[in-house]
């Protein structure tokens, strides 16, 4: 492990070199040699870090990877706010954890997002880390809000609105916003002519679009926010069986080779544990090795390489790292939600 991992995160909160928010630049997608890997756990990447006095907001922080993220951050001393659609279930799952609080939030309901953000801003607190870990995967066609497709709305638009509404509380000079994407983005880019899937709905293609949106969100947010010292990252956490698979039938998971007929992992070596799956998002939110970097897609606790065309699903596809598409998605998202902290 690099000795720099033992410093307090962002200990040197220097002002980054001035970069115009309109400059068409981005951090290269190349590995930096973090000292961690696919089997590292969230607790391991936090080894030696003291998060006392820092506040993290973790959507979905009471289930699956989000729960492990909350446990790890709280264990390292952070205060963790967990916005939850099922607040009672969240309180039950998080019972016994110190420095953790729950508040109501439904990412598919803009009124709920606005209400949560208003309550948080009224508290006068600042945020050091936002981790967008909540999500829905491969669900049947579902409409939320003003008729939005649920995966695009929940995974992307809800988080877009949340971060923009909370922008006054996001701490300048060191805060990070972490957007949990997925290797599912390899399924395709943004369906610009029909992002809400009015025709031809395919649950996996819709999931892929939503995960591409998560990555593009980080690309453009970083471009807008880095002058203030706020950096954004997206990531693939790895293959992990969690409640995210709740919309999939057992037969479909068997067919995909994930589990056997008895519900056991068909190939345990191909999957991470939830503790390992949470590691990359915790590393993204806290590692000093990422100081001065941003706008990149991560996997296995490192910056990912560009995806190849040989069928290997590792790395990030060009359509999920393109600054022009990221800017276009930002404009569309601002139009749909009516929220843009950077307008004007």
N, C-alpha and C positions, 0 to 999 in steps of 0.2 A: 504494500500500500504506500502511495506517495505520502511523504511527510506533510504536504500541504493539506491533506485531508483532515489533519488534526487541528487545524485552525478553526476559530469560530467562522461560520459561513459569512461571506462578504465582510470579513474583518477589516479589510482595506477598502472602505467605501469611497474610493477615489472617484472623481468626476471623469467619465470616459471622454476620449477625444471627441470634439464636436463633429457630428456627422449630420448633414442635412436630412431631415425626415423624408425629403423627396429624392434622395440619392438612390439610384437603382442598384444598390449593392446588397450583398448578403454574405453571411459567414459561410465559408466553404464547408461542404459535407465531407469531412475527412476526420478519421479517428484521431483522438488526442492521447490515447493510452492512459485511461483512467485508473488502472490498477484493479478494476472490478470487472465482472463479466456476467454471463447469463445465469449463473447459479448463485450470485451474490444476493443477500437478503437486504431488506430495508434497514434492519438494525445494523448490519455490517457496514453499509455505506454511510451510516450516521456515527460510526465508531469514533469517539473522541470529540465529536461536535457538541457544543452546548447551545441549545436553542432557547434558553431561558430569556424571557422578555420578548420573544418573537410571537407573532400571531399568524397562524395558517388558517385558510378557509379551504375546506375539502368537500366538494360536492360528492354525493354518493359515499360519504365517509363512514358509513355504518354497515356496508356490505361488501363482500369480495375484496378486491384490491383496495378500495377506498377504506375499508375497515382496517386492513393491515397498515395502510398509510397513516391513518389517524393514530393507531397504537404506537407506531414507530416515532412519529413526531412528538406525541405527548410524552413518550418515554424519554425523549432527549430534552424535555423541558419546555417545549412550545405550548402555547395556548392554542387549541384547535376549535374552530367553529364549524359545525357540520350542518349545513342546510339540508333538509330532508323532506321529501314528499310524504313519507310516512313517519311523522315525527315521533309517535309513540313507539313504533318498532325501532327507530333509531336510538331512542333513550334506553330501551331494553338491551339492545346490542352493545351499547357503549357503557352500560352500568359498571361502575367500579373503576373507570378510567379517570384519573385526575386531569384537571385543566381542559376538559372537553365540555362543550355546550352544544345544544341542538336548537335549531329554529326551523320553522316551517318554510318550505320552498318547493314549488312545482315548476320545473324548468319548461314545461310545456304550456304554461299559463303566464303570459306577460304581466298580468295584474299581480300574480303571486310574486314574480321576480321583482317587480317594482316595490311591492310592500316589504319584502325581505330587505332589499337594498335601503329603503327608507329607514327601517328600524335599525339597521347596522350603522348607517351614517349618523343617525341621531345619538348613537352611543359615544361618538367622538373618538372612537379607536381607529388605529391605522393597521393596514394589512401588509405583512412581509412576504407572504406566499399565497397564491391562489392556485389550487390544483383542481382542474375540472375532470373529476374521475367518474361522475355519474354518466350513465348512458343506457341505451336500449339497442338490441341487436336482432336483426332478422325477424322483426315482428310482422304479423299480418298487416295489410294496409290499414292504417289508422290515421284519422284526422284529429288534430288538436288546434286550439286557438281559432284563428280565422280560416280554418281549412288547411292548415299546413300539414305536410306529411310528417308523421311523428318522429322518425329517426333524424331527419334533417332539423326539425324543430327542437327536439330535446337535446340531441348531441351537440348541435352547433348554435342555432339561433338563441336558445335559452342561455347558453354560456356567453355568447356574444353580448346579449343585453345585460347580463349580470355583471360582467367585467366593466362594461362601459358605464353602467349606473354606479358601480362602486369605485370608479376611477378617482374621485376626490379623496378616497381613503387609502388608496394604494401608495405605499411609502416610496417617495423618490429616493434615488441614490442607492438602490440595492434590492428592491422588491423583484420578485419573479412571478410570472404567470405561466403555468404549465398546462398545456392542452393535451389530454390523453387521446391520442389517435389510435391507429392500429395498422397492422399489416394488411387489414381489409381494404385499405385505400388502394391497393394494387388492382382492385376490381374495376376501377375507372375514376375519371375526374368528375368535375361538376357538369351536370346535365343542364346546360345553360338554357336550352329551349323549353325545359319543363322540370325545374328543380323540385316542384311539389308532386311530381308523378301523377299528373292528371290522366295519363295513359300509360299502358305497358308496365305496370308496377312489377318489380322484381325485388324481393326482400333483401337479397344479397347485394344486388347492384345499388339499392338504396342505402344499405349500410356502408358500402364502399364510398358512395358520394359523401355521406355524413362524415366519414373518417378522413377523406380528402379535405373536407371543409375544416375539420379540426386542425389539420396541419397548416392549411393556408391562413387560417386565423392567426396562428402564432407568427407566421412569416410577416404579415402586415402589421400586427400589433407591435412586434419588435421594431419594425421600421419607424412607426409613429412614436414609440415610447422611449427609445434608447437615449434620446437627448436628455431625458429626465433621469436616466440611470435605471430605468425599469426594463428588464429583458424578458423575452418570451421564448418558450420552447414547446415542441410537440414530440410525441414519442409513441413507439410500439412497446407495450409492456411485456409481450411474449404470449405464448399459448398457455392459457390457464383455464381450467374448468371452474367457473364461479356461477353465481345466480344470473350473470349476464346471458347464460344460455337458456333462460327460463322459457323462451318462446319456441324452443326447438324440441321436436318429438324425439324420444329415445331412438326410434328407428333411423331418423335422419343422422343422429350423431354416430350411430353404429355404421351407417353407410359411409360416412366421412372418415371412418377409422379412428374416431376419438375414443370411443368406449366399446366394450364388448356387450354381449347380450345381457350380462348380469349387471351392467352399469359401471364396471371397473375400467380404469384407463387401459386402453388397448396397447399403448406404448408409453409407459411412464417417462422414458427418457426424452420424449418429444414435448413434454409439458413441464411448465414450471409450477412450483407451489405458489399459493397466494403471497407468501412472504417474499419469494423471489420475484414474483410479478410486480409487486409494489416497489421494488428497489429502484427501477429506472426513474419513476416519477419522483421519488424522494431524493434521489441523486440530482435530478434536474432542478429541484427546488432549493437545494442546499449546498451543493458541492462548490468549493472555492475554485476547482479546476475549470469551472465554466464562467468565472469572473471575466467580464469584457466580451463575452460571446453571447450570441442569441440568434433567434430566427431559424434555428436548425431543428432537424428531426433526429431523435435519439433512439437507440435500441441497445439492450444489454449493457446499460450503464456506460455508454460512450456515444459520441456523435456517429451516426450511421453514414455509410458510404452511399453514393448514388446507386439505385437499383440497376442491375444488368438486364440484358434482354435474353438471357439463356434459360429463363424459367425459374431461376432461384428467386424466392419471394423475399429475400433479405433486402435491406436498404430502402431508400425513398424514391418513388417515381417522380419524374420531372414535373408532372402536372400537380403534384402536391408541394412543390418547392418553388414554383414560378411566381416571382414578385408581381407580374402583371395580372395573372389570374387571382392572386391574393388580394390585390387592390380592387379588382372587379367584384370579388365576393364581398369585400368589406362594404362597398357601395350598395350592393344588393341587400346585404344584411341590415344596414342602416335604414334603407328604404322600407324594408319589411317590418322592422321592429320600432322604427321611429326614434332610435337611440343612436347617438354618435358623440362620444366625449371629445372627439378631436375636430368636430365640424367647425369651420370658420377659423 
